[in-house]
Amino acid sequence: MKLWHKVALLLAIPFACQIGFVCYLYNVVAETGMEAQRANRARQMVVHLSALLKIIVDANQDIADNGWNDFVRKQSQTRQRFVSELSILDKVAAVNTSELESLNRIKMQVASGLQCLALAEPLVVRGEFEESRQYLEQLKTVNMGLSGEIERTIEQMREIEETSPATQVLSMARLQQLLIIGCSTNLLITLFLLVIFNRSTAARFAQLMDNTRRYASCMPLHAPLAGNDEIAELDRVFNKMTAALTLAAQREREQQLELDKVKQDFVLMVSHDLMTPLSSVKNFLEMQSSGLYKIDEPGKRLLPPLLQSLARLEALVNGLLDLDRFEAGQLTLVLTDVKLSQLLQQSFEAVRLLAEQQVVSVTVPETTAVFIGDTDRLVQVLVNLTANAIKFSPAHSSVVLSVLETFDFIEIRVTDQGRGIPAELQSAIFEKFRQVTASDASEKGGRGLGLPICKAIVEAHGGSIGVESELGKGSTFWFKLPRVPVSARVTTS
């Protein structure tokens, strides 16, 4: 059975039970309402039947007080009162057969009485009083029958009035019982279906979720789920996916091992096969520059550019080797007490000549801060940031070094007045071989390794590094160092 079939069944059965219960409940409520309407009709009929009795009593009293002849002359008032009350009773009893039958008998009696009055009226008008008295006797007989019929009907209506409250109370009690039974039954059916659904569906979902956790923990997966529903299909797809991912991860590990071997071979080649001849050539050129060997003037003029090119190549090779050690986690920090003022001064001395050549002033702050770190590596970071600031600053501008101190951290900032860095490149420039523009390598002499090395050194100290820049207004490179690196909190070199 498909999952949506199970869900539809889980919803349909309680819904159908609820519909049936609501229909039955509606019938009970309707019966209660009809009983209340019946009691209300009975009360109204008692009122108006009592009014009919009063009309009869008033008529008898009028005959006794004023005489038959006078009553016959004024019969129109009595007739109107009878007609008015009977019309009201017709409306009240219009929906009940038994009440209509009683009312019809009363109307027949009233019609007989009114007919007696109608026949007696012409005789009274002509003065034939003795002849009209025969209708008086008939009227008395009619009144006695009418009074009896009205009294019987009133008794029936009063009985309904008296029994209706009890019937309504029983109906309300029945209604309450039905509510309790219906709600309980619906709840039990829902719980029963939920238990079944949980066994057949939720447990399968639980196994699927457990498979995801097992895969994340590199544990073997459960056996594939049986069935043809969506959960089983999802489980089969998940198993195929995990198998494909496992195979891909295995291939990736094999490729990574091959890349690591190639990288190790490359680093070994650079460190042994390239650095050795570079050092030999550099030493030879330095000896040539010192006059150890005789060389003509054109040759001497070529020596400084050659030495500069060798220095750049050596710096590039050393940067590659440093990055390899950083990425391999082989960076060793020699932690000592560092006086920040000396660190700033050493860095300034290293870039003084470059600043003079670029006609850029460098401002170094005074500070008494002391922290724990690797002096040589931090000088490397600060020299790199300051040299970059000088190279990218216009002539006659200034580069400002500043220090922010807190209880736990020291932040060093290098601010220039250069061209600035676009916001989308401010994170990317700390990646290997990334520069702001492609022409920077030829114009400024960089290779995109300085900032990645700075980032590795700062993070090895447990710090962070970043840049704040706005195009056309300059940049501020900063790095924040803990006063005590994490590695130094265990042991200090």
N, C-alpha and C positions, 0 to 999 in steps of 0.2 A: 504494500500500500504506500502510495506517495505521501510525502510529508504534508502536503497541503490537504490531502484527503483526511489525514489524522486530525489536523487542526480544525478542518471543517466539521468533522464528527464531534470533536471536543466542544465546539461552540454550538452545534445544532441540537444535540440532545438536551442540554440544560435549557436552551432557548425554547424548544418544543414543550418541555415540561412547564416552563414558566408561562407560555401562552395558554396551555390548558388550565393551569392554576388561576390565571388572571380571568379567563372566561367564566370559570366556576365561581370565582369570587365576585365577579360582576353580577351573576345571577342572584347570589345571596344578598348582595347590597340592594339589588333591584327589588327583591322580595321584602326586605326591611323597609324600603321606601314606600312600596305599595301598602304595607301594613300601616305605616304612619298616615298615608293619605286616606286609607279606609277609616281610621280612627277620627281623622279630621272631618270627613264627610258625615260620620255618625253624629259628631258633636253639632255640626251645622243642621242636620236633619232634626235633631232633638229640639234645637232652638226654634226652627220654623214650624215643626209639628205642634210644639207648645203654643206657638202663636195662633195656629188654627183652633186649638182647643179654647184659647182665650176668646177668639171670635165667637165660637159657639156659646161659651158662657155669657159673653156680653149680649148676644142675641136673646138668649133665654131671659137674662135679667131685664133687658129692654122690653120684652113682651110682658113680663110680670109687672114692670113699673108703669109702662105707658099703654099697654093694651095691644091686642093683635092688630087691630086696624091701623093704629098709628105706626106700628113696626113695618107693616106691609108698605105703607106710603114711603117709608125711608129705607127701603131694602137696597137701594143702589149703593149706599155706603158699604153695607155688609158684603154685597156682591163684589165690589172693587177690592176689598180687603182679602176676600177669598182668592180672587184671581191673582193678586199680587204675590201672596204667599205660595200659591201653587206653582207659579212661574219660576220662583226661586228654587222650590223643591225639585222642579224638572231639571234645572241646571246641575243641582248638587247630585242627584241620583242618576244622572245620564249614563254613567259608566258601569253600573252594577245592576245585574238582571233581577236579583231578589228584591233590591230596594225599589226598582222600577215597578215590579209586580205589586208591592205594598202601596206604592204611590198611586198606581192605577186604580186600585180598589177604593182608596180614599177619594180620588177624583170622581169616581162613579157615584159615591155617596154624596159628595158636594154637589155634583150635577143634579142629582135627584132632589136635594133640598132647594137648590136654586130654581128648579122647575116648578116645585110647589109654590114658591113665592111668585114666580111669573104667572101662574094660573090664578092665584088668589088676588093679584093686583087689580085686574079689570073688575072683579066682583066688588072689591072694596070701593073702587072709584065710582061704580054705579050705585053704591049704597046697599048692595045685597050682602050684608054682613053675615047673616046666618048661613048662607050658602058657602061663604069663604072659609067658615070655621072647619069644614071637613079637611081642608088643606093644612090647617094648624095641627090636626091630629097626625096627618101623614108626616108633617115636618118634625114633630116630636119623635116619631118612630125613626125617621132618617137620622136625626141628631143623635139619638141613642146609639144607632149602629155606627155612625161616623166617629163618635167619641170612643167607642170600643176599639174600632180599627186603628185610630190614631194612638190610643194608649198601648195597644199591642206592638205597633211599630216603634213607639218610643222605647218600650221595654227591650225590643231587639237591638235598637241603636245603643241604648245604655249598656247592654251586655257586651256589645262590640267595644264600646268605650272602655269598659272595665277590663276586658281580657286583652286588648291591644297592647298596653304597656308591657304586660308580662311576655306577650309574644315578641315584642321588639327587643326586650332584654335577652330572651333566648336567642333571637337572631344575632344580636351583637356578640353574645358569648360564643355562638357558633362561628361567627366571623373571626373572632380572636383566635379560636382554636384552629380554624383553617389557616390563618396567617402563620401561626407557629408551626403547624404541620407542613405547610407549603414551603416556608423558608428553610426548615430543617431538612425536608426531603431534597430540595434543590441543592442545599449545601452538601448533603451526603453524596448526591449524584455527581456534583462537581468534583468533590474530593476523590471519589472513586475513579472518575475519569482521569483526574490529574495523576493518581497513583499509576494507573495503566500507562498514561502518556509518559510519565517519568521513567517507567521501566523500559518502555520501548523506544523512547526518543531522547529524553534528557541523559540517560545513561550512555547512549551512543555519542551524544555531544560531549559528554565528560571524557569519553575515551579519545575523541578527536582532539580536545583541548590538551589532554595528557600527552598525546603524541607530539603536539607542538613543544611542550615543555621538555619531553624526552629528546626531541631533535636538537633543541637549544642546548641541552646538557650532554649531547653526544651519546645518548643511551639508545639501545635498540627499541624500535617501535613495536606497538601491539600488532597482532595479526589483523589483516584487513577486515573491515566490517562486512557482514553478509547482508543481502537484500538489494533492492533496486530503487530505493528512495533517494532523495537528494543528499541525505547525510552519508549514505554508503558511497554515492558517486563522488561527493566531496572528499571522503577518506581515500578513495582510489586515486583521485587527482593529487591529493596531498602526498601520498606515498610515491607516486611517479615524480612529483616535484622534488621531494627530498632525495630520491635516488639520483635525479639529474644534478641537483645541487652538490651532493656528496661527490659525484664523479667530477663535476667542475672544480670543486674545492681541491680534490686530489690532484687534478691536472695543474691547477694554479700553484699548489705547493711544489709540484715537480718543476714547473717553470720558474718559480721563485728560487728554488735550490739551484737551478741552472744559472739564473741571473746572479745570484749571490756568488757562485763560483767564478762567473765571468768578471764580476766586480772585484772579487779578491785577486784574481789574476791581473786585472788592470791596475789595481792599487799596488800590487807587488811589482809590476812592470814599471810603474811610475816611480816608486820609491827606490828601486834598484837600478833599472836600466835607463831611466831618464834623468834622475837627480844626479847620478854620478857623473855622466858626461857634462851636464850643465855646470856642476861645480868645477870640473876641470877647465872648461872653457872660460868660466868667470874668473878663476884664479889666473889663468894665462893672460886674459885681457887686463886684469888689475896689475899684473907684473909689467905688461907692456906700458900701461899708463904711468907706472912708477919709474920708467926709464931703464929697467933691467936689461931689456933688449933694444937694440937700435932699430928705429923705424922712421921712414921719411914723414914729412909734414902732412901730406894727404892722408897717410895711414893714421897719424895721431888724431886728425880731425874726425875720423870715423870711430875712434874708440869710445867717446862718451855716449853716442847714440846706441852703440852695440851694448854697452854696459847697462843702459836704461832698459833696452829690450830684454836683456837677460834677467834683469831684476823683476820686470813685469811677469816674465814667464815663470821665474822661480816663485813669485808670490802666488801666481795662479796654481801652480802645482801644490804648493804648501796649503792653499785654501782647499783644494780638492781633497788632500790628505786629511786636513782637519775635519772637513765635513764628513768624510767617511768614518773617522773616529767618533764624531758626535752621534752620527746615526747608528753606529754599532754599540753605543753606550760605553765607549772606551775612553771618554774624556776624563782625565784625572785632574782634579783641582788641588792645588797646593794652598791650603787655607792658612792664613796668618792674620794678625791684626793689621788692618789697613787704615792709614791716616788719609782721609779724603783729600786734604789739602795737598799732600804729596802726590796723590794719584792725579789730581787736576793739573799740577805743575808739570809732572812728567809728560802727560798728554800734550800740554801746551808746547813744551820744548820740542816734541816730535813733529808738530805741525807748524812751528814758527816760520821756517823757511818757505813752506808752501803759502802761508798767509802773506808773507812779504812779497812773494812773486805775484800773487793775485791782488795785492793792494787791498787786503781785507784785515780789519782789526779784530782781535779776539779778546773778549773780556772774561776773566777768570775770577770767580768769587772767593772770598775768604771764608773758611769754615774750620771748625775744630772737631768735626764729626769723626768718629772712629767706629769701624765695624769689622766683621770677619769676612774675608774673601780671598780670591786668588788675584794678587796684584797684577801680575803680568797679563793674565787674561782680561782683566777689567781695563787695563791700559789699552789693550788691543781693541776693546769695544769702544772706548772713549775716543781713541785716535781715529778709528774708522768713521764714527759719527761726526767728529769735528772736521776731519778732512773732507768728507762729503759736503758738509755745510759750507766750507770755504770754496770748494770747486764749483758749487752751484750758486754762489753769491756774486752779485755784480761788484765791479771795482768800487772802492771807496765806501763800501758798506761794512757792517759789523756782524760778528757772530758772538752770541752771548751764551755763556755757560751759567747755569743757575742750579741751586740745590734746595730741595724741600725736605725737611726732616720731620718725622713723627717718632713716637716711642718705639715702634717696631720696624719701621722702614725708612730707607733713604732713597729719595728720587732725584736723579740727575737729568737735567734738561739742556738740550743744545738747540738754540733758536737762531735761524738765519733770516735773511731778507731776500731769498731767491725767488724762483719762479713759482714755487708751490707744487703740490702733487694732487692730481685729480682724486676725488673721493673713491672712485671705483678701483683705484690702484693702491690705495693706502695699506691694504692687507697683503696684496699680491707681491709687493716689493720685498717682502721678507722671505719669498720663495727663491730657490736656486735659479740663477741665470735670468732673473726678472729685473727689468729696468723700466723707468718711466717712458723713455723713447728709445727707438732702435739706434739713434745716432749717439747716444751717451757713451757707448763702448768705444767709439772711435774718437769722439771729441773730448770726453772726460777721462778716458783710460780705464774705466771700470769693466768688470766682467760679470757682475751680478752675484758675487759670492760673499761680499763683505757683510751685508745685512743678515743673510742666513746664518753666518758664523756668529755675529753679534747676538742674534736671537738664541742660538744654541748655548752660548756661554752664559747669558743672563738666566735662561731657564735652568741651566745646571746649578746656578746659585739659588734656585727657588724663587726667582723674580719674574718680572714681565717687562715687555718692551712694546712700544707703539709709536705712532706719529699723529700729530695734529697739524693740519695744513689747510690753506686756502689759496686757490690759484691767484697768482699775482701779488700775494702778500707775504710769502715765505712759509717756512715749515718749522715745527718744533718736534724733534725726536727726543723721546724720553725713555728711560728705563728705571724700574723700581726694584730695589734690592732689600731683602730682609737683613737686619743688623746681624743676625746669626743664621746662616744657611741651614737647611734641614739636615744636610749631611753632617754639619759641624755640631749639631745638638747632641749627636751620639758620640762622635769622636772628632777631635780637631787635629789636623796635620801639623 
